[in-house]
Amino acid sequence: MSLMVRIRLQPKQKILRANICKKKFVMYGGAKGGGKSYSIRNILIELCLAHPGLVAVNFRRTYDDLIENHVEKVFEEHPDLARFYNGSKRALIFPNGSRLLFRHCKREEDATRYRGKEYHVIGIDEADEWTEAMFWRIQGSNRCSKPGIPVGMVIGSNPGGIGHPWLKRLFIDKRYHPHEQFNSDDFLFIPALVTDNEALMKNDPDYIRKLESEGSETLRRAYRWGDWTIATGTFFDCLRHDIHVVKAFEIPKHWVRWGAYDFGFGHPASWGWYTADEKGNAYKYRELVKARLDIPEQAELVLKHPESKKLLWEAGHDVFSRKTKLGDSAPTIAQEFTLHGIIMKRANIDRKLGAARLRMYLNHRTIETEEQKGKKVATRVGPKLFLFDSCPVTYDTIGRMVHDPQDIEDVLKVDSEDGDPRSGDDAYDETRYSIMTRPPVTLPLEKPDSKTYRRPSSRGKASSGWTV
């Protein structure tokens, strides 16, 4: 049976084609418009034609996206393949016995449906929409019991989205957990910009302008330039190390201080020490973020700092609930800490209000005002929250927070992996509890009456921050 399939790959896409199945995992893309979907779909077709008996699968998050962005595109690009498509099986069944399956995986429990399957080559388009658990469950089906059949995974993704943290960790930072039996040579990232997509540039030369017109600086950097170093996920896209992180300084004795706490054992417990100056600027001056410490061990570490007994600690409500079925006869976590001299109160744990308040305190704006002799002066106003450079986990955690796809005004809940303090949202939650004690703030649209705002500088000797 004659079959005419003509696939045209552009230079960057040919690099992708050459590395699939040479590396265990290959990620392609970064910027929008780089040709991710076309590349994955057509390279899987090429592999099916080149290797009789190969089973490939192309995943998207939802069924509608799968049909619109892949199945229908196959018929547009290769009309001759329509006769080999089996609608009930959602598969292209080639004359040589190879199959290209089209599947979707909307929720983590959906990934379990593919357990026990054998997929030789797996493609995941828009992996930034996937959780890490979904990826690893599907990866468990990437194997082959037939000699001479290639095995591999190809992933297309942009920065941002719920998948940003794990994609960045595996492919960009190349940071792996001890239980992950892979190394940096197993993961390859091939960046692609919209300018690498010659076909798109020819057919829609205005597309670059569309990307550069994005109002969010973070999204613009992500979609136009494929920047994985953005404040991850875009909820706090104003977060900047050069603005929000200050060198530790000796805190004046008359400044108000308080603490915040998010309970954890398997997940990290997060402790934060805070202070505020006379102008209402808040500073997080110490952090302790660590997993698998019982209450006496946590208390011992916290009380190494003498002021800790004098602070009132804003804490999540779980520390005030009974831990066992013994009811009132069992002490709460807060009561156990009281025995060590650490006093806690119920924090305001409203997620959306807390996220909005934290964004208020991180926001900053540069405004131009008319000064003497008609000269314009650029003035930065805000932010109102600063982190000492002894709080790296807090900065990293806030930067990784993304919008909850089910509620754009909330931050997506993210659990830590194996107690790793840089993988969960524990330090963010604790910081949110703290900032809810502060009054709301807004950025002025015109020059404030006070003197020109300047970023707080170091004052005196450095404090002894906690290093995780």
C-alpha positions in Angstrom: 0.0 0.0 0.0 1.6 3.3 -1.1 1.9 6.0 1.5 3.0 9.6 0.8 4.1 11.5 3.9 6.3 14.5 3.5 7.6 16.0 6.7 9.6 19.3 6.7 11.7 20.0 9.8 13.4 23.3 10.3 17.0 23.4 11.6 16.3 23.5 15.3 13.6 20.8 14.9 16.2 18.6 13.1 18.4 18.9 16.2 15.5 17.7 18.3 14.9 14.8 15.9 18.6 13.8 16.1 18.5 13.6 19.9 15.2 11.8 20.6 16.0 8.3 21.8 19.6 9.2 22.2 18.8 10.9 25.5 16.2 9.4 27.9 14.3 12.7 28.1 14.4 15.7 25.7 12.6 18.9 26.2 12.0 21.3 23.3 10.7 24.9 23.3 10.8 27.6 25.9 9.4 30.5 24.0 5.9 30.5 22.4 5.8 29.9 18.7 8.9 27.7 18.5 7.0 24.9 16.8 6.7 22.5 19.7 3.4 20.8 18.8 4.4 20.4 15.1 7.8 18.9 16.0 6.5 16.4 18.5 3.6 15.2 16.3 5.6 14.9 13.1 8.7 13.3 14.7 6.5 10.6 16.3 5.1 10.0 12.8 8.6 9.7 11.3 9.6 7.2 14.0 6.5 5.1 13.4 7.3 4.9 9.7 11.0 4.2 10.2 10.5 1.4 12.8 7.9 -1.3 12.1 6.0 -2.3 15.2 6.9 0.9 17.2 4.2 2.1 19.6 4.2 5.9 20.1 1.8 8.0 22.1 1.1 11.8 22.0 -0.3 13.3 25.2 -2.1 16.5 25.8 -3.8 17.6 29.1 -7.4 17.6 27.8 -9.3 15.7 25.1 -10.4 18.9 23.3 -6.8 20.1 23.1 -5.7 16.7 21.8 -8.2 16.7 19.0 -7.9 20.3 18.0 -4.1 20.6 18.2 -3.0 17.2 17.1 -5.5 14.8 15.5 -7.1 17.5 13.2 -3.6 18.8 12.4 -2.5 15.4 11.2 -5.3 15.4 8.6 -4.4 18.9 7.5 -0.7 18.3 7.2 -0.9 14.7 5.8 -4.3 14.0 4.1 -3.0 10.6 3.0 -2.9 9.5 6.7 -6.6 9.9 7.2 -7.4 6.4 5.9 -5.2 4.9 8.6 -6.9 6.7 11.5 -9.1 4.6 13.8 -11.4 6.9 15.6 -12.6 4.5 18.3 -9.0 3.7 19.2 -7.8 7.3 18.6 -4.8 5.9 16.8 -3.0 6.0 13.5 -2.3 2.4 12.6 0.4 2.2 10.0 0.8 -0.5 7.3 4.1 -1.6 8.9 2.4 -2.4 12.2 3.4 0.8 14.0 0.9 2.8 16.0 0.6 6.4 17.0 -1.8 6.8 19.9 -3.5 10.1 20.9 -4.2 10.3 24.6 -5.1 12.9 27.2 -4.3 13.0 30.9 -6.3 15.7 32.7 -5.8 14.7 36.4 -3.3 12.8 38.3 -5.6 9.8 38.8 -6.0 9.7 35.0 -2.3 8.8 34.7 -2.9 5.5 36.6 -5.0 4.3 33.7 -1.8 3.9 31.7 0.0 1.8 34.3 1.2 -1.5 32.8 1.2 -0.1 29.2 4.3 -0.3 27.0 4.9 2.8 25.0 8.2 2.9 23.2 8.3 6.7 22.5 6.2 9.1 24.5 5.4 12.7 23.6 4.0 15.2 26.1 2.9 18.5 24.5 2.5 21.5 26.9 4.1 19.7 29.8 3.9 23.0 31.8 0.3 22.0 32.3 1.3 18.7 34.0 2.1 18.0 37.6 5.3 16.2 38.4 3.4 13.1 39.6 1.6 12.8 36.3 5.0 12.9 34.4 6.6 10.2 36.5 3.6 7.9 36.4 3.5 8.2 32.6 7.2 7.7 32.4 6.8 4.4 34.1 5.2 3.1 30.8 8.2 4.2 28.7 9.8 0.8 27.9 10.3 -1.8 25.2 10.5 -5.6 25.2 11.3 -5.7 21.4 14.8 -5.7 20.1 15.7 -2.9 17.7 12.9 -0.5 18.8 14.1 2.9 20.1 12.9 4.2 23.5 12.6 7.8 24.7 10.4 10.7 25.8 10.0 14.1 24.1 8.5 17.0 25.9 7.3 20.4 24.7 6.9 23.2 27.2 7.0 27.0 27.9 8.2 28.5 31.2 5.4 29.2 33.7 2.4 27.1 34.6 2.1 24.4 37.2 4.8 22.3 35.7 7.5 25.1 35.8 9.1 24.0 39.1 9.8 20.4 38.2 10.7 21.1 34.5 13.2 23.7 35.6 14.6 21.4 38.3 15.1 18.5 35.9 16.0 20.1 32.6 17.4 23.6 33.5 18.9 23.3 37.0 19.6 19.6 36.6 19.0 19.0 40.3 17.8 15.5 41.2 16.6 13.7 44.3 18.5 10.7 45.6 15.7 8.3 44.6 15.7 9.5 41.0 18.0 7.0 39.2 19.0 9.5 36.5 21.7 12.0 36.0 22.2 15.2 34.0 23.2 13.3 30.8 19.7 11.8 30.7 18.0 15.2 30.4 18.5 17.5 27.4 16.9 20.9 26.8 16.8 22.3 23.3 15.7 25.9 23.5 13.6 27.3 20.6 12.5 30.9 20.0 9.7 32.1 17.7 12.5 33.3 15.3 13.5 29.6 15.0 10.1 28.9 13.4 10.7 30.2 9.9 7.3 29.1 8.7 5.5 31.1 11.4 7.7 34.1 10.8 6.8 34.0 7.1 3.1 33.4 7.6 2.5 35.7 10.6 5.4 38.2 10.9 3.3 40.2 13.5 3.5 37.4 16.0 6.6 38.7 17.7 4.8 42.0 18.3 1.9 40.1 19.9 4.4 38.4 22.3 6.2 41.7 23.1 2.8 43.4 23.9 2.2 41.1 26.9 1.5 43.3 29.9 3.2 41.1 32.5 7.0 41.4 32.4 7.3 37.8 33.6 5.1 36.4 30.9 6.8 38.5 28.3 10.2 37.2 29.3 8.8 33.6 29.4 6.9 33.6 26.1 9.1 35.8 24.0 12.5 34.7 25.2 11.8 31.3 26.9 13.3 32.7 30.1 13.3 29.9 32.8 14.8 32.2 35.4 11.6 34.2 35.8 10.0 34.4 39.3 8.5 31.0 38.7 4.9 30.7 37.7 4.1 34.5 37.6 1.9 35.0 40.7 4.5 37.3 42.3 6.0 38.5 39.1 7.3 41.7 40.8 9.8 39.7 42.9 13.3 40.7 42.2 16.5 39.7 44.0 18.1 43.2 43.5 15.1 44.9 45.1 13.7 42.6 47.7 16.8 41.0 49.2 18.9 43.1 51.5 22.1 42.5 53.4 21.5 41.5 57.0 21.9 44.4 59.4 21.7 44.9 63.2 18.1 45.5 64.0 17.4 48.6 66.3 16.1 47.5 69.7 12.9 49.6 69.5 11.6 48.0 66.2 8.6 45.7 66.7 9.2 42.0 66.2 7.0 39.0 65.7 7.2 35.4 64.3 5.2 33.1 62.0 5.1 29.3 61.9 3.8 26.7 59.4 3.7 23.2 60.9 5.3 20.3 59.2 7.1 17.0 59.9 7.2 15.0 56.6 6.8 18.3 54.9 9.2 21.0 56.2 8.2 23.1 59.2 8.8 26.8 58.4 9.7 29.4 61.0 10.1 33.0 60.2 11.4 35.9 62.3 10.1 39.4 61.4 10.6 43.0 62.3 9.2 46.4 61.1 10.7 49.9 61.0 9.0 53.2 61.9 7.8 53.6 58.3 6.0 50.3 58.1 8.6 48.5 56.1 8.6 44.8 57.1 11.7 42.6 57.1 12.1 38.9 57.4 15.4 38.6 59.1 15.7 34.8 59.8 14.3 31.6 58.5 14.3 28.0 59.6 12.8 25.6 57.1 13.4 21.9 57.8 11.6 18.6 57.7 11.5 15.6 60.0 12.0 17.4 63.3 9.8 16.6 66.2 8.5 19.4 68.4 11.3 19.3 71.0 13.9 19.4 68.2 12.2 22.4 66.6 11.9 24.2 69.9 15.5 23.7 70.6 16.6 25.2 67.3 14.2 28.1 67.6 15.2 28.9 71.2 18.9 29.2 70.1 17.8 32.8 69.4 17.0 34.5 72.7 14.3 36.8 71.4 12.2 33.9 70.3 10.5 33.5 73.7 9.4 37.2 73.6 7.7 36.9 70.2 4.1 36.1 69.5 4.0 33.5 66.7 1.3 33.6 64.0 0.6 29.9 63.3 -1.6 27.9 61.0 -4.8 26.5 62.5 -3.6 22.9 62.4 -1.4 23.5 65.4 -4.5 24.2 67.5 -6.4 21.1 66.6 -6.4 17.8 68.5 -3.9 15.3 67.0 -5.5 12.1 68.2 -8.9 10.5 68.9 -8.4 11.1 72.6 -10.1 14.4 72.2 -9.6 17.1 74.9 -7.2 14.8 76.8 -4.5 15.2 74.0 -2.5 18.5 73.9 -2.5 20.5 70.7 0.8 21.2 69.0 0.5 24.8 70.1 0.2 23.6 73.7 3.2 21.5 73.3 5.2 24.5 72.1 3.9 26.5 75.1 5.7 24.0 77.4 8.9 25.2 75.7 8.1 28.9 76.2 6.9 29.5 72.6 3.6 31.2 72.4 1.4 30.9 69.3 -1.9 32.5 68.1 -4.2 31.7 65.3 -3.0 33.3 62.1 -5.4 34.7 59.4 -5.1 31.8 57.0 -7.4 33.2 54.2 -5.5 32.1 51.1 -6.7 34.7 48.6 -6.5 37.6 51.0 -3.1 36.5 52.1 -1.8 36.2 48.6 -3.1 39.6 47.7 -1.6 41.2 50.9 1.8 39.7 50.2 1.7 41.0 46.6 0.8 44.4 48.0 4.0 44.3 50.1 6.2 43.1 47.3 4.9 45.5 44.7 7.0 48.3 43.5 6.7 50.9 40.7 8.9 53.5 39.1 7.2 56.8 38.4 8.3 59.9 36.7 7.6 63.3 38.4 8.2 66.9 37.4 10.9 68.5 39.5 12.5 71.9 39.6 13.5 73.4 36.2 11.1 71.1 34.4 13.3 68.1 34.8 11.7 64.7 35.2 12.9 62.5 38.0 12.4 58.7 38.2 11.3 57.6 41.6 10.7 54.0 42.8 7.9 53.5 45.3 7.5 50.3 47.3 8.0 47.6 48.2 7.2 47.3 51.8 8.6 43.8 52.5 12.3 42.9 52.3 14.1 39.6 53.0 17.5 39.4 54.6 20.0 37.6 52.5 19.9 34.9 55.2 16.5 33.8 54.0 17.2 32.2 50.6 14.6 29.5 50.9 11.8 32.1 51.4 12.9 34.0 48.3 13.1 30.8 46.2 9.7 29.6 47.5 7.8 32.8 46.9 9.4 32.9 43.4 8.1 29.5 42.5 4.4 30.1 43.4 2.0 30.0 40.5 -1.6 30.8 39.9 -4.1 28.1 40.8 -5.7 27.1 37.5 -9.0 26.6 39.3 -8.9 30.1 40.9 -6.7 32.7 39.4 -6.7 34.8 42.6 -5.2 32.1 44.6 -1.7 30.5 44.7 -1.6 26.8 43.7 -1.0 24.5 46.7 2.3 22.7 46.2 3.5 19.8 48.5 7.2 19.3 49.1 9.1 16.3 47.7 10.8 14.1 50.2 11.0 17.0 52.7 13.0 19.2 50.3 12.4 22.8 51.5 12.9 24.1 48.0 10.1 22.1 46.5 7.0 22.9 48.6 5.1 26.0 49.5 5.7 25.9 53.3 7.9 29.0 53.5 5.3 30.9 51.4 2.4 29.9 53.7 4.4 31.0 56.8 5.3 34.4 55.2 1.6 34.8 54.2 0.6 34.3 57.8 3.0 37.0 58.9 2.1 39.6 56.4 -1.6 39.3 57.2 -0.7 41.0 60.5 0.3 44.1 58.6 -2.0 46.8 57.4 -3.0 47.0 53.7 -0.8 49.3 51.5 -1.2 50.7 48.0 1.3 52.2 45.7 0.8 55.9 44.9 0.3 57.0 41.3 2.2 60.2 41.9 5.2 61.3 43.8 4.8 60.8 47.5 5.1 63.7 50.0 8.0 62.1 51.7 11.6 62.1 50.5 12.5 60.1 47.4 12.2 56.4 48.2 15.4 54.5 48.5 16.0 50.8 49.0 16.9 50.1 52.6 20.7 49.7 53.0 22.7 47.6 55.4 22.9 49.1 58.9 25.8 48.1 61.1 27.0 44.6 61.6 25.2 41.6 60.0 22.8 39.6 62.1 23.2 35.9 62.6 20.6 34.6 60.1 19.7 30.9 60.1 21.2 29.0 57.2 19.3 26.0 55.9 
